[in-house]
Each structure stands twice: as C-alpha cells, then as structure tokens.
Amino acid sequence: SVTPRIGFIVPQCYPSIRLQTITTRRNPLVARFRDMARGDADGGLLLDGAHLVGDALGAGLRIRQVIASAGALDRPDIRAILEALGDDVEVSAATSMVMDAVSPVRSASGIVAIADRPANNAERMYAGAGTLVVVAVDVQDPGNLGAIVRVAEAGGATGVVAAGISANPFSWKALRGSMGSSLRVPIAVDRDAGAAISEARRRGCRIVATVPRGGDPPAGADLRGPVALLIGSEGAGISTDAIEAADARVTIPMRAPVESLNAAVAAALLIYEARRQRT
C-alpha cells in the first residue's frame, strides 16, 4: 500500500501527500512530541489516537503536526484524518520504535498529533440563565479531571474550571479521560481557587459546595438558575475557605463506612440532579 523512496514514503491512496519517514528517536520532532507529553511546551495539546485527533478536527482546532505509524496508514480512520488535514499541516510517518517514543500510552496508537488549545471562552461558559459551571477544586488526578469534563458535557453543564492545584485539563491523560469533551466544552484554569469562586459569583452564579456531611441532599438543594458547583478532591475535599464562601452546601448520602466518592462520580450525580430540576 506504500511506495518506498529515499527518506520518504508516499502512500498510493494519498498521492498529494509527501510523508517524511522518521526512523530514529533522535529526530528533533520526537523530542518536541515528548516535551508536549510532559507539559513542557505551552499553547499546544498532545492528541494520542485517532479518536482524539478526529475530535480535534471536528472541533475546528488547528492541527500543527502529525506523526502516523507507517504500518497503520491504510487504516480507514487514519486515512480519513490524513485526507481531512490542510496543506499547511506537517505530516510524518514513523517506525513502530519511534511511535513508542512519541506516544505516551503504554501501547502506542497509530497516530499522534500536536494541536492548538481551544480558546478560553468564558463568555460562552457563563452565558444565559441556564449557566451550570463545574469548578474542580484541587482535583489532582488528570484522569478524574478529564472524566469530570466528560460528564459535564454529557449532562449539559456549560463549562468547567480547573481551580487551585487541579491537574492540567489539557494534559494528555486528562484529554484521554475526557474522551474528547475537553476539545468542545469551555474550560478555564485558575490556580487561585478563591479567585475562581469570586469570578463565578461576579458572573451571577450561586456557589454550591459539595461537603461530606451536613449539607442538603441533592434533591433538596436548589440547583436551578446560574450555579457554580464546587467539586473537591476525594482526599482533602474542598477547603474550609471555599466552603465558607459558598451560598449553599450539598451532601451526597453514603452508607458507612464509605466517606467519599470518586470526584467524577460525585460530579455526575449532582450535574444530573441539576439537569433533572431544570427540565
């Protein structure tokens, strides 16, 4: 399915695309992808796998560079992606050894890309009377943070704020956890949780904090109207200052000896309760 040339391969199914073949991990492009995976490069996303790269294209994000496995160029999903790329995108093919280096996952996927991050669209996050913003406070596990973004999109939340010492919502682990939702849902990052709460209040939101005990049950809390829902980490939860800054507190009932739920599970229960009340 490919015609080898010196230093290049040209797939017969894309005669207009000239793919440079990368055969060594010492290639500077490999180092760039690895820096992006570690979060050492600003302003970009590392997208691992055809699902995420396709979602980025669907979301209208600019794809900067693509590396595809030379052995996967005939896969229908990868073929569709390569055919959809613009002429300004740098596309390379790589050996399996190089793909293992540029892909951060244990079993390298067939395609990895670098794309621009989505714009921080706070206006869209807080627009309208139906605002429901999830403020993740100190959620340090990137997979959990990504899952929160995923359930936020599924349940109709209008945006997510990664506040305090929360993980980077655009890291490759968080992106995979979101299954592409992070490319579509408005996301903001604020390392000052107090400032994030103040911003939500300035935008007209009631602040509702999740607490392990002493709050209203979800069905008894008023989650209609503009609401910013504070979700804390499974361990420490939300800080005392953040709880005291809230207008209301909600507690998800749990049978002993369970003391807390996974942050994404807690977010899902409350987002869908908010949806139930609003519909």
C-alpha positions in Angstrom: 0.0 0.0 0.0 3.0 2.3 0.1 5.8 3.1 -2.4 9.2 3.5 -0.6 11.5 6.3 -1.6 14.8 7.5 -0.1 13.8 9.1 3.2 10.1 9.3 2.3 7.1 7.1 1.8 4.2 8.2 -0.4 1.0 6.2 0.2 -0.7 5.3 -3.0 -4.1 6.4 -1.5 -2.8 10.0 -0.9 -0.7 10.8 -3.9 -0.6 14.5 -3.0 0.8 13.9 0.5 4.6 13.6 0.9 5.4 11.9 4.2 8.9 12.1 5.7 9.8 8.9 7.4 11.2 9.1 10.9 13.4 6.1 11.7 15.3 7.3 14.8 14.3 8.6 18.3 17.0 11.2 18.0 14.9 13.1 15.4 14.1 16.7 16.8 10.4 16.2 16.1 10.4 13.2 18.5 11.8 15.5 21.2 9.1 18.0 20.6 6.3 15.5 20.9 7.9 14.2 24.2 8.1 17.7 25.6 4.4 18.2 24.8 3.5 15.0 26.5 5.4 16.1 29.7 3.7 19.5 29.6 6.9 21.3 28.9 5.6 23.1 25.9 2.9 25.9 26.1 0.0 26.6 24.0 -0.5 23.2 22.5 -2.1 19.8 23.0 -0.8 16.3 22.5 -3.5 14.2 20.9 -2.9 10.5 21.1 -5.1 8.2 19.0 -7.4 8.6 16.0 -10.4 9.3 18.2 -8.9 12.4 19.8 -7.3 13.7 16.6 -10.6 13.3 14.8 -12.4 15.1 17.6 -10.0 18.0 17.3 -10.6 18.3 13.6 -14.3 18.2 14.3 -14.0 20.9 16.9 -12.2 23.1 14.4 -8.8 23.2 16.2 -5.7 23.9 14.2 -3.6 20.8 13.9 0.1 21.7 13.8 1.9 18.4 13.2 1.0 14.7 12.8 3.0 11.6 13.1 1.4 8.4 11.9 2.6 4.8 12.1 3.9 3.6 8.8 2.2 0.4 9.4 -1.2 2.0 10.0 -1.5 4.3 7.0 -4.2 2.1 5.4 -6.4 2.1 8.4 -9.7 3.7 7.4 -9.8 6.0 10.5 -6.2 7.2 10.0 -6.8 7.5 6.2 -9.8 9.8 6.8 -7.8 12.0 9.2 -4.9 12.4 6.7 -7.3 13.3 3.9 -9.0 15.9 6.1 -5.8 17.7 7.1 -5.0 21.0 5.5 -2.0 21.6 3.2 -0.2 23.5 6.0 0.0 20.6 8.4 3.4 18.8 8.7 2.7 15.1 8.4 5.3 12.4 9.1 5.3 8.6 9.1 7.3 6.7 11.7 8.5 3.2 12.5 7.0 1.4 15.4 10.0 2.1 17.6 9.6 5.9 17.0 5.8 5.6 17.7 6.6 4.1 21.0 8.7 7.2 21.8 6.2 9.9 20.7 3.1 8.2 22.1 2.8 8.5 25.9 0.5 5.5 26.3 1.7 2.0 27.0 0.6 0.6 23.7 1.4 3.2 21.1 -1.6 4.2 18.9 -1.4 4.6 15.2 -1.4 8.4 15.1 -0.3 11.3 17.4 -0.7 15.0 16.8 0.0 18.4 18.2 -2.8 20.9 18.0 -3.6 24.4 19.3 -5.5 24.5 22.6 -9.2 25.6 22.5 -9.8 29.3 23.2 -10.7 30.1 26.8 -14.3 31.2 26.1 -15.5 32.4 29.5 -18.4 34.3 27.8 -19.8 31.1 26.5 -19.3 29.3 29.8 -21.3 31.9 31.8 -23.8 32.8 29.1 -27.5 32.6 29.7 -29.9 31.8 32.6 -29.0 28.1 32.4 -25.4 28.5 33.5 -24.0 25.4 35.3 -20.3 25.7 35.8 -18.4 22.9 37.5 -15.4 24.2 39.5 -13.0 21.4 40.2 -11.0 22.4 43.3 -7.7 20.7 43.8 -8.6 17.6 41.7 -5.1 16.4 41.0 -5.7 13.2 39.2 -5.8 14.1 35.4 -8.0 11.1 34.6 -10.6 12.2 37.2 -10.5 15.7 35.9 -11.0 14.5 32.3 -13.9 12.4 33.4 -15.4 15.4 35.1 -15.2 17.3 31.9 -16.8 14.4 30.0 -19.8 14.1 32.4 -20.1 17.9 32.3 -20.6 17.8 28.6 -22.9 14.8 28.8 -25.1 16.3 31.5 -25.4 19.8 29.9 -23.0 21.8 32.1 -21.9 25.0 30.4 -18.2 24.8 31.4 -15.5 23.6 33.7 -12.9 25.5 35.8 -9.8 23.7 36.9 -9.1 25.6 40.1 -6.3 25.6 42.7 -3.8 22.7 42.3 -6.0 20.7 40.0 -4.3 18.8 37.2 -3.8 20.4 33.8 -7.1 19.8 31.9 -5.2 19.8 28.6 -2.6 17.2 29.6 -2.7 14.0 27.5 -4.0 12.0 30.4 -6.9 14.4 31.1 -7.7 14.6 27.4 -7.9 10.9 27.1 -10.1 10.8 30.3 -12.5 13.3 28.8 -12.8 11.2 25.6 -12.7 14.4 23.5 -15.1 16.5 25.6 -12.2 18.9 26.6 -12.0 19.9 23.0 -15.6 21.1 23.0 -16.5 22.2 26.5 -15.4 25.7 27.6 -12.6 25.2 30.1 -10.8 27.7 32.3 -7.7 27.3 34.5 -7.3 29.4 37.7 -4.6 28.5 40.2 -6.4 30.6 42.8 -9.5 28.8 43.9 -10.8 31.8 45.7 -10.5 33.9 42.6 -12.3 31.3 40.5 -15.2 31.3 43.0 -15.3 35.1 43.1 -15.4 35.2 39.3 -18.3 32.8 39.2 -20.1 35.0 41.7 -19.3 38.1 39.7 -20.9 36.4 36.7 -24.1 35.9 38.7 -23.8 32.3 39.9 -24.9 30.9 43.2 -22.0 28.9 44.7 -22.9 25.4 45.8 -20.2 23.4 47.6 -20.2 19.6 47.9 -19.3 18.6 51.5 -19.0 15.1 53.1 -21.6 15.8 55.8 -24.0 18.5 57.0 -25.3 19.7 53.6 -28.7 19.4 51.9 -29.3 16.1 50.0 -29.0 16.7 46.2 -32.8 16.6 45.6 -33.3 19.2 48.4 -30.7 21.6 47.1 -31.8 24.3 44.7 -29.7 23.7 41.6 -31.8 25.8 39.2 -30.6 29.1 37.8 -27.0 30.1 37.3 -25.0 27.8 39.6 -21.3 27.2 40.1 -20.9 23.7 41.5 -17.7 23.1 43.6 -16.2 19.6 43.4 -13.3 18.8 45.6 -10.7 16.1 45.6 -11.5 12.7 47.1 -9.0 13.1 49.9 -8.9 16.6 51.3 -12.2 17.7 49.7 -12.9 21.4 49.4 -11.0 23.8 51.7 -12.7 25.5 54.6 -12.4 28.9 53.0 -14.1 27.7 49.8 -16.9 26.1 51.8 -17.4 29.3 53.8 -17.6 31.3 50.5 -20.4 29.1 49.2 -24.1 30.1 49.2 -25.3 26.5 49.8 -23.8 23.1 50.7 -24.9 19.7 49.4 -24.0 16.3 50.7 -24.5 13.0 48.7 -25.8 10.3 51.1 -23.4 7.4 51.6 -23.6 4.3 53.8 -20.9 3.8 56.4 -18.0 3.1 56.3 -17.7 4.9 52.9 -16.6 8.5 53.4 -16.2 9.9 49.9 -16.9 9.2 46.3 -14.7 9.5 43.2 -14.8 13.2 42.2 -16.1 12.4 38.8 -18.9 10.2 40.2 -19.9 13.0 42.7 -19.9 15.5 39.8 -22.1 13.2 37.7 -24.7 12.7 40.4 -25.0 16.5 41.0 -24.9 17.5 37.4 -27.7 15.1 36.6 -29.7 16.3 39.6 -29.3 19.8 38.3 -30.5 18.7 34.9 -33.5 16.9 36.4 -34.5 20.1 38.3 -34.1 22.2 35.2 -36.1 20.0 32.9 
